[in-house]
Amino acid sequence: MGWGDLGVFGEPSKETPNLDVMAAQGMLFPNFYTANPLCSPSRAALLTGRLPVRNGFYTTNAHARNAYTPQEIVGGISQDEILLPELLKKKDYVSKIIGKWHLGHRSQYLPLKHGFDEWFGSPNCHFGPYNNSVRPNIPVYNNSEMTGRYYEEFEINVKTGESNLTQIYLKEGLDFISQQATAQRPFFLYWAPDATHSPVYASERFLGKSQRGRYGDAVMELDDSIGQILAHLVSLGIHNNTLVFFTSDNGAAVMSGAHQSGSNGPFLCGKETTFEGGMREPAIAWWPGRIPAGTVSYQLASVMDLFSTSLSVTGVLPPDDRVIDGLDLSPVLFNNSLLDRPIFYYRGNQMMAVRIGQYKVHYWTWSNSWEEYNTGINFCPGQEVPGVTTHTQEEHTMQPLIFHLGQDPGERYPISVQSEEYRDVHRQVTAVVEQHQKDLIPGMPQLNILCDFSVTAKLSLFCAMNALEDCLGSQ
């Protein structure tokens, strides 16, 4: 989902009434970021509190390349990483993930091996449908047992966009909450539906209802589901003791076109890029009685902060043997304080940009390659900015591009290098970047080219011949 998909952020159709009410009852974060502009690395960052370059969810096979975990890739979340549900066990939390995992599909990488007690969903996104003679459709699991596959037992009609998956995920979530409330057990629910990922889908009740087309139908159903989850917490009388946080894993995939993607509001480009549209996310925190209603926080915040904040509010100490990039947002949530911190924008193994305060400094720019662009794939449709949305990787280390995001959220007008403002910002940010690079110890890359020939024998030659583009995709 994109920053601009919510009514509370100005989407003109105003089709997210439940999320808008959630914001009115809680805290809205206009400056909230993912840790990577792609699904798998951002989810690894959420659950470890660490940048993908630290937790290993990146590739070194090419410079500044995003990487994820389709079913051909052997890699997954490192056994050395400690995930949030593993730590919550210290306080007897029961943890469940519903929906998309995307941190590796082989048995050693699945959720039940990394702290989750229950799982209903899939190791991957709902890509497909596939011809089983070439590659199988993506499996769906109930805990450790495969219970079917997308497009087979779990139907998705690509032509009409109809699927009941979000309703299935909703029921799983509501039932889990009820079970834990009845047993008076503390719980962690990671509800991760993927209906707004291409090919987008919605159930029959929502199809054709949105002014925005099929993507809007999917958003409306997710909004309705979130409203039901919040209402369920209230009906069970546990809302005053439950922190709920809503956000997205990356910006809207604008390269998929208007029928299959959302809105990034005023921001530049979208998914897979380190421009604002790729990494700034919608975000709402809700905790009646604890978080003041109707507040807006301008805190620079990150999906990694959910790791540290969750540990803080549950009374669990973070690991002391590794760098944790996430901040504890408790002072922000409960006192509306502002914490001084940078936001680092990584694409693969390369730090592309950094934000401090209102200023964003680009050390590298790249949208997508000319080869991709010439086939009709455009990561910045209708938003080409000369010298900024470049189709070759351009280094600006010696003279970085600097934008004031308050005045120029679309990153269209770089501050003049001859101005005193530019020199002051450059000097300040350089010190932060140098310290970050000095302290950075990259994790072992988990997403280098490794094709899982057990998935399908016919892939082996294909992967060997087209390793980078076709095993990882051309991200």
Secondary structure by P-SEA (a helix, b strand, c coil): ccccccccccccccccaaaaaaaaabbbbccccccccccaaaaaaaaccccccccccccccccbbbbbbccccccccccccccccccccccbbbbbbccccccccccccccccccccccccccccccccccccccccbbbbccccccccccccccccccccccaaaaaaaaaaaaaaaaaaaaccccccccccccccccccccccccccccccaaaaaaaaaaaaaaaaaaaaaaacccccbbbbbbbcccccccccccccccccccccccccccccccbbbbbbbbcccccccccccccccaaaaaaaaaaaacccccccccccccccccccccbbbbbbbbbbbccccccccccccbbbbcccccccaaaaaacccccccccccccccccccccccbbbbbccccccccccccccccaaaaaaaaaaaaaaaaaaaacccccccccccccccccccaaaaaaacccccccccc
